[in-house]
Every structure is written in C-alpha cells, then in structure tokens.
Amino acid sequence: MPCDMLVFGGTGDLALHKLLPALYYLHREHRLPGAMRIIGISRKLLPRENYIKLAERHCRAQIEKKDFDDSTWLSFSERLDYLSMDASQSADFSRLAKILKCNAKHGCIYYLATAPNLFASIASNLARNNLTGTNTRIVIEKPIGHSLESALAINATIGAAFSEEQVFRIDHYLGKETVQNLMALRFANALFEPVWRAAHIDHVQISVNETLGVENRGEYYDHAGAIRDMLQNHLLQLLCLVAMEAPVRFDADAVRNEKVKILQALRPISGIDVKDKTVRGQYAAGNVGGHNAPAYYLEKDVDNDSDTETFVAIEVEIDNWRWAGVPFYLRTGKRLAKKTSEIIIQFKPVPHSLFSDSQANHLLIRLQPEERISLELMAKTPGKGMHLEPVKLDINLAQAFQDNRRWEAYERLLLDVIENDSTLFMRRDEVEAAWQWVDPILKGWEQHYQRPRPYAAGSNGPEQAHSLLEKHNRAWHE
Ligand code: BG6
C-alpha cells in the first residue's frame, strides 16, 4: 500500500545522520513505495528547498561516495517535504491533517525521532485529529521510559491512540546483520542445538564496548547512564537471542513470545545483591587511541558531581531448564580501549583431559567492528609430542558475502516498518519485562549508594569488573 513517512524531529541528528541516508539507499534500490513522500517535521521555520539542502549535506557526508549520485539524489529529493510545527501544540495537528492523504488506500508512518517527553503529546494529538486509523503506524525510539513506571505510562498513552500492531519500537541492534545471523546460526544449523545448554556451556559473555564518550549527548546521558542507555535494551535483546527457545515460526509473535519468556526468567537482582552482582564505572581522564580524553564529569552538559555510570557489568542468571547455573556476564561502557561488540559462548572443558595443555572451546560471535563467527578448537601442533594449541574455524561474514552490500540497521528496520513486519521490533510486554528486571537494580544502587568506580579512559573498565569474573576463575575475553 502506498504510504507517507512523517519524521518528527526531522532536523535532529537521528533523522539527518541515520534515517534519511537509510531512506536514500532504499530509494536507490527501488524499495520504497512509488508515491511515498518523506515529510520532515520540526519547530524550525525552513522553506522546503532549505530542508532539502540540509538533508543533502548530511546524506553526502554519511553515504559512501560511490553510492551517492546526483540523479538519484534528485529523484529522492522529490519525495522530501518539510513542515514546521510545534509537536506539543494540538492546533498544529489540524494543519498537519490537511496536508496528509491518510485514507483507506494511503497509509501514514509517524516516526518519532524526538525527545521521549514528546511521545505522549504527539500520540494523543494524532488521535484527537483522527490521524491514527488502521492504515497508520507509529515508530518510537528508545529510551522508552526511565523506569518501569514511566515506560508503563508511555506504553499506555501510545496504546490509547494506536493498537499494538501499529506500534514499532525500534532497537537498532536488532537491525544489525550479525544479530539476525545469531538466529540463523542457532536455528538453521543442527550442529549447535544439542550443546546449547547448561550441560555443555560454562558461561556466556556479552560485551558492547565503545571508544566514544558522551559526545554532544551529555544532557540526555547524564540522566540515563549505561544501564538505561544500553543494557536495558540492546544487551538484553542480545541475551534474549542467545538464550531463547526456537520459535515455532519466524514471525513477529512467535519470535517475541520466546524472547519475553527469557526476560521473565531473569533472576531478580535487588537490595544488597547489587554489590555482588553488578559493577558501575565512570570514566576518568585518559588516552583513547592516542588522544587525551577528559573525565566524564567534565564533559559538556554533564553535572560536575555526576554519579552517572558510563560503564556497567552485571552477572545475570536465567532461571529456566536450559540455562540454570550458567551465568551470563553483560558489560558495556564508553571510552574503553577498543570498539567491539561481541558474544562469547564459553563451553565447558572435556570431562576427562588427556592432554595437559588442552583448553575449553569457545564460540565468538562478533557484531562489530567486523562481522565474524569464530569457533576456537584445540589442535595438535606439528612435530614430535602431543602439544596442543587453539586454532580457529573462522568466518568473516563480509568476505563470505562479498557481492552483497551490507545494509545499515536502519535500512532493514525502516523497510520492515514500510512492509508492516514487526518481528525485529520490541513488543510492549518485552519492554516492560526488561524494565521490571532493571528497576530493582536501579533501586539497589540508590539504597546502597553504589557510586561508580573510576576507570581511565582508554582502559578496559574498572578493576571490579574483572573481579566479577575472577572470583569464579573466569576472565573477560579481551
Ligand atoms: C545507542 C546509544 O542506542 O547505541 C549510544 O544511545 C550508543 O549511546 C549507540 O553509542 C551504540 O550503537 P552502535 O550501533 O554504534 O553500537
């Protein structure tokens, strides 16, 4: 069905750096509906031509040179339009209603690339102006709330205006190729299933390490911290994909039913347990990749006394039959030594070792910087004697599929919204179950005043994050 996409927050970073470049690629590959208009919305007074110039400048900077050409840009820009309105003012929505063609044959997608405090007023103003018919969809970005209570409130307001099938809650990690590959690895290969369980797995590590600091997002980040910004959503979603049972079908409800069961099985961490199971950190000054970086509390828009965590590590247990007794170690942080996102499945050692230098196998699934799946096995070194060393069965996914262009997460996700496929989006109960588990940790930190431990920018995080594993004779995979 033809549809238009309205981007609230149309002059913001997300729209200019991610959404418009992704839509350009989709247009270039003839995947957008023929008559689709893309309407940027913000309070700024801008003539359409100036919005197009602004969009062009950012798209040129984001899109690879070889993929940007003037004639494609010209045809893409014909889709672009701009509307200046105040998304908190009900009167402005009746102006919007006049320019929209929303009807039974023409759909509308509302993308809320705005601050979350506008979600509720946009959703209810759209409803008041009869702009939420069954041919419309709404896309919202994280953070969906700041706590369970605020997430419930946002979901309730959105839910009063739109039915659940119309709501697309984006977690851009689910649009990443290797994240989807996790499902292919687990459910399209018979090989791993028999060993994908407590009897054979010692523990799992999920690390999302960044070298960037808070950049220009101090104001938002200082109220969020690493647990709300990354762990409540991206890392828990990765955990769900590693731990869930095979869905009966590859469709939105079947996949999300299995993910939500994992979130509900996470063992609560509350009260004094936070001291044992969680580590908070905050970066101090240091050197990242040859550049001096300031301490977090000196960053722009950050409180000088801030005790927001820029690093978090947690030992998580899943109370179900498959995973009982297998810890999942999650960690994420800013201003660390290297940018890597990876999952390690650490298998148990062989039951009876014949060789003194044998080590347990592990499977590495790297999401970034390169997409790689690598299984470490033990092999005999050539020559006399039985000396073993680990060797890798290594797949570089970019090389394996050299002829296919790698899609950015937002391309895949925007196309799914257009095609009305919500498999890779978070359902209401998933978001709420994730908050239900995170909330007691936040409360425990407050009750027991767990201040973040300092770590030097450019390091591997605070010492205590290492002790979290060392006390069980384990170590982070660096
Ligand atoms: C965002 C967070 O959701 O994900 C950012 O708000 C973080 O703080 C980013 O930097 C990381 O995404 P990626 O795709 O670069 O790993």
Boltz pocket constraint, residues with backbone or C-beta under 6 A from the ligand:
constraints:
  - pocket:
      binder: B
      contacts: [[A, 210], [A, 229], [A, 230], [A, 341]]
      max_distance: 6.0
